[in-house]
Structures are given as structure tokens and as C-alpha cells.
Amino acid sequence: MHTLSVVLVALMALLHAYILVLEMFLWQRGPGRRFSGFDAEMARATASLAANQGLYNGFLAAGLVWGLIADDPTGYRVQIFFLSCIVVAGVYGAATANRRILFAQALPAAVSLAAVIAAG
């Protein structure tokens, strides 16, 4: 179970690093516009907001990496904290912005969180 939890946490870190790139650097280009569903004008108008969101996703990714490389009990606690943050952010995002965030962010984080707790 430990190996599964490490893989899932690493995948969550990669997902949030990818979201960082989309929101900070590709928001006004094809990949970012497909991600957001915005036309060129809306992407341009929201680029600074997206970059800010991307930065926060980068912090989540960094926290998960920290949790993977830190010795226990710190690493275990850090993973639980950051995965919990992602679940809360995903639920809030699904309720306020787009329902697909629940399935793309909150659900994978919840599964990862459950695996970390089970392995702990």
C-alpha cells in the first residue's frame, strides 16, 4: 500500500505542476484555452487571475513533493495536509466555478489521501 500511496501522491504533484504550466504560461494559447474553455478575449482578460491560480497550484505541487521526500512523521503529515487542501479546493471549485473540478481535482486527491492514510 505504501508504494501505491507514493505513486498517487507523485501523480497529484505532477497534475498540479501541469496545471501551473497551463494557468501561468499557456493560458492564452491553445492548451490553456482548451483547458479553460475561454475564447481569446476572455483568456486575455483573465490571464493575470489564471497566473495567480497557477502559482497556488505550484505551491500544492511543491508541498506534495516535500511530503514525498521528507522523513516521517513530517512527510506523512505534510502529504495529508496538502492532499486535504486539494480536496477542499476541489470541492469549493466545483461548487463555485465548474463541476468537473470535483472529478479532476478533488476525487483524485481524496483517493490519494485515503491511500496515504491506509499506508500510514
N, C-alpha and C positions, 0 to 999 in steps of 0.2 A: 504494500500500500504506500510505503514511503516513496518509492520510485514513481508511482503514478502521481502522487501529490506534487513532487518536484517537477515532473513534466507539465502538469496542468498549470502550476504557478508560472513556469517559464513561458508557456504559451500565452498566458494572460499578460505577462510583461511584454512579449512580442506584439500582441494585439494593441496594447496601449502605446507602444513605441510607433507602430504603424499609424494609429490614429493621430499621434503627434505630427508625423510627417504629412498626413493628409490635411490636417487642420492648419498647420503652420506654414507649409511650403507649397502645397498643391491645391489649396482651396479654390483658387480662381482658374485652375487648369482642369482638364478632363477628369482625372481621377477624383479630385476634390469635389467637382460639380456633380459627378455621378453619386458620390458618397452623400452629399447634402441634398441633391435633387434641385438645386438652385440654378436659375439661368445666370448668364454672365453679369447682368446688372445687380442681381441680388447677391451673388458671390462677391462682387466688388464692394458692395455696401456693407457686407457682414465680415469682411476679411479680418479686420482687427479683432472682432469678437471671437472668430474662429481660432485665430492665433493664440488668444488668451486661453481658450478651452484646450487647445493643443498643448500648451505649456503645462496645464494641470494634468493632462493625460501623461505627459512625460514624467511628472513627479510621481504619479501612480506606478509607472513602469520602473522608475528608479527605486521606489520603495520595495517593490516586489523583488527586484534583483538584490537589493540589500538583504531582504529576508532570506533569499536563497544562499547567500554567501556568508552571512553572519552565523556565528556559533549559537547553538541552542543554550539557554531558552530564548535568547534575544531573537534569533532568526525565526523561530516558530511564532513568537508573539508579533513580530513585525509582519509576517505573512498574514496572520489573522487580522491584524489591524487594517492593512491595505486592501485585502480582499473584502473586508466588511465595508470599507469606504467605497469600493467599486460597486458592491451590491446596492448600497444606499443611493449612490449617484445614478446608477442604472434605473432603479425604481423611480426616483424623482424625475429623471429624464424621460422615462416612459409616460409618467403621469402628466408632465408639463410640455413636452416637446414632440416626441414621436414614440409610438408604442413599440416599434421594432427595437428600440434601445433595451427593452426588457429582455428580449431574446438574444441580442447581440452582445450585451454587456453584463446585465445583472444575472441572468441564468448561468452563463459560463463561470462567472465569479462565484456564484453560490455553490456550484458543483465543485469548483476548486477548493473553496472554503471547507466544504464537507469532507473532501479528501484529505486536506491538511489536518483537520480535527481528528479524523479517523486514524490517520497515521501517527498522530501525536501521542 
